[in-house]
Amino acid sequence: MKILITGSAGQLGKELLKILPERHQVIGYGRDMDVTDYAQVVAKVADARPDLIIHCAALTNVDFCETNPEVNYRVNTLGTENVALAAQKLQASLVYISTDYVFDGEKGSPYLEYDLPRPLNHYGLAKLAGERIIESLLDHYFIVRTSWLYNKEGKNFVSAMLRLAKEKDELRVVNDQIGTPTYAPDLAQCISKLIETDYYGIYHASNEGSCSWYDFAREILELAGFKKVRVIPITSEEYGSPTKRPKYSVLDNFCSRERGIFQMRDYRSALKEFFQCYN
Ligand SMILES: NC(=O)c1ccc[n+]([C@@H]2O[C@H](COP(=O)([O-])OP(=O)(O)OC[C@H]3O[C@@H](n4cnc5c(N)ncnc54)[C@H](OP(=O)(O)O)[C@@H]3O)[C@@H](O)[C@H]2O)c1
């Protein structure tokens, strides 16, 4: 297959660029294809003539999206519409990466693909609007919702904890939001399996298991060998972010499990591998 990746310099895009060329012809665009520029997107996609587009480009800083809603909707929603329209012109299929933040966190047990979304913040609203646009424009799409993504390079919770642990003796970390950290190379593997199928639709794809940000911070520091740094659990209110986040956003990878497409390992096992590669 000929595959075009948007956001190919990001955490997930980079992983896809590493693994997909084994079986496919792959072209990656970073900021050199600005997804907010409709004419540019259509021209570049038409030039590449992909069979499949994997749309990873997004603004992922949730607090920035909350305080800059117009930029958020411009990139995360209209940008997605531009990519979907370009795919539609060529009858290419599309993979869109969405988020656990489409849910409100009230369910209290893992979210299935069929649960009703109700985002609490602008980032979640913009990503959900992107899902809706794709569903209305395209027949052949995979919407892949993931959560708490991290990788070796990139701005993520793991890199933030490692940086802060070098600077401080004490870290205050939110303990009342539960979710699942997902290792970008694991997600890339899942996507590579999914695109071999024609089971289009919505998929949840997070590592297995769940934890709070506080639990995760402790696991990171332990594996990284920061024995003297104290981690203090705090509430979301005490943290004081401008953004409301779901208290519980664990995803159940129900559809892929039922269809036997991919299975994710436990997040702890992925984190251990991350540190083996990191050290
Ligand atoms: N990160 C998470 O925790 C998380 C959780 C759930 C779902 N997701 C979704 O997973 C996907 C991949 O996330 P990720 O963590 O790999 O994100 P990432 O590392 O932030 O990568 C996104 C890439 O998109 C680029 N980008 C931003 N605006 C653009 C524009 N107008 N045109 C072209 N490229 C643009 C970014 O460039 P700059 O770096 O220059 O801004 C960045 O390289 C996204 O769709 C995200 O919404 C992420």
The ligand as a Tripos MOL2 file, in Angstrom:
@<TRIPOS>MOLECULE
LIG
   48    52     1     0     0
SMALL
NO_CHARGES

@<TRIPOS>ATOM
      1 N1         -0.2590   12.7040   23.2900 N.am      1 LIG1
      2 C1         -1.2700   12.0930   23.9110 C.2       1 LIG1
      3 O1         -1.2500   11.8750   25.1270 O.2       1 LIG1
      4 C2         -2.4620   11.6420   23.1140 C.ar      1 LIG1
      5 C3         -3.5120   11.0070   23.7810 C.ar      1 LIG1
      6 C4         -4.6230   10.5840   23.0410 C.ar      1 LIG1
      7 C5         -4.6720   10.8220   21.6730 C.ar      1 LIG1
      8 N2         -3.6450   11.4630   21.0600 N.ar      1 LIG1
      9 C6         -3.7290   11.7170   19.6180 C.3       1 LIG1
     10 O2         -2.7250   10.9370   19.0010 O.3       1 LIG1
     11 C7         -2.2390   11.6200   17.8330 C.3       1 LIG1
     12 C8         -0.7240   11.6410   17.8600 C.3       1 LIG1
     13 O3         -0.3190   12.2630   19.0640 O.3       1 LIG1
     14 P1          1.2090   12.5150   19.4160 P.3       1 LIG1
     15 O4          1.3570   12.3460   20.8790 O.co2     1 LIG1
     16 O5          2.0720   11.7670   18.4530 O.co2     1 LIG1
     17 O6          1.2710   14.0800   19.1160 O.3       1 LIG1
     18 P2          2.5610   14.9870   18.8890 P.3       1 LIG1
     19 O7          3.7940   14.2960   19.3230 O.co2     1 LIG1
     20 O8          2.2140   16.3160   19.4860 O.co2     1 LIG1
     21 O9          2.5890   15.0680   17.3080 O.3       1 LIG1
     22 C9          1.6700   15.8190   16.5920 C.3       1 LIG1
     23 C10         2.4110   16.4610   15.4560 C.3       1 LIG1
     24 O10         1.4890   17.2790   14.7250 O.3       1 LIG1
     25 C11         2.1910   18.4570   14.3740 C.3       1 LIG1
     26 N3          1.2740   19.5410   14.0480 N.ar      1 LIG1
     27 C12         0.6640   20.4130   14.8810 C.ar      1 LIG1
     28 N4         -0.0570   21.2900   14.1780 N.ar      1 LIG1
     29 C13         0.1240   20.9770   12.8680 C.ar      1 LIG1
     30 C14        -0.3370   21.5430   11.6510 C.ar      1 LIG1
     31 N5         -1.1180   22.6270   11.6240 N.pl3     1 LIG1
     32 N6          0.0220   20.9480   10.4910 N.ar      1 LIG1
     33 C15         0.8270   19.8630   10.4960 C.ar      1 LIG1
     34 N7          1.3140   19.3010   11.6080 N.ar      1 LIG1
     35 C16         0.9620   19.8540   12.7820 C.ar      1 LIG1
     36 C17         3.0260   18.7600   15.5910 C.3       1 LIG1
     37 O11         4.0590   19.6620   15.2730 O.3       1 LIG1
     38 P3          4.6630   20.6000   16.4330 P.3       1 LIG1
     39 O12         5.3390   19.6770   17.4120 O.co2     1 LIG1
     40 O13         5.5850   21.4890   15.6970 O.co2     1 LIG1
     41 O14         3.4880   21.3190   17.0720 O.co2     1 LIG1
     42 C18         3.5500   17.3780   15.9340 C.3       1 LIG1
     43 O15         4.7340   17.0610   15.2470 O.3       1 LIG1
     44 C19        -2.9040   12.9900   17.8400 C.3       1 LIG1
     45 O16        -3.9820   12.9610   16.9530 O.3       1 LIG1
     46 C20        -3.4290   13.1400   19.2470 C.3       1 LIG1
     47 O17        -4.5860   13.9510   19.2990 O.3       1 LIG1
     48 C21        -2.5280   11.8600   21.7490 C.ar      1 LIG1
@<TRIPOS>BOND
     1     1     2 1
     2     2     3 2
     3     2     4 1
     4     4     5 ar
     5     4    48 ar
     6     5     6 ar
     7     6     7 ar
     8     7     8 ar
     9     8     9 1
    10     8    48 ar
    11     9    10 1
    12     9    46 1
    13    10    11 1
    14    11    12 1
    15    11    44 1
    16    12    13 1
    17    13    14 1
    18    14    15 2
    19    14    16 1
    20    14    17 1
    21    17    18 1
    22    18    19 2
    23    18    20 1
    24    18    21 1
    25    21    22 1
    26    22    23 1
    27    23    24 1
    28    23    42 1
    29    24    25 1
    30    25    26 1
    31    25    36 1
    32    26    27 ar
    33    26    35 ar
    34    27    28 ar
    35    28    29 ar
    36    29    30 ar
    37    29    35 ar
    38    30    31 1
    39    30    32 ar
    40    32    33 ar
    41    33    34 ar
    42    34    35 ar
    43    36    37 1
    44    36    42 1
    45    37    38 1
    46    38    39 2
    47    38    40 1
    48    38    41 1
    49    42    43 1
    50    44    45 1
    51    44    46 1
    52    46    47 1
@<TRIPOS>SUBSTRUCTURE
     1 LIG1         1 GROUP 0 **** ****
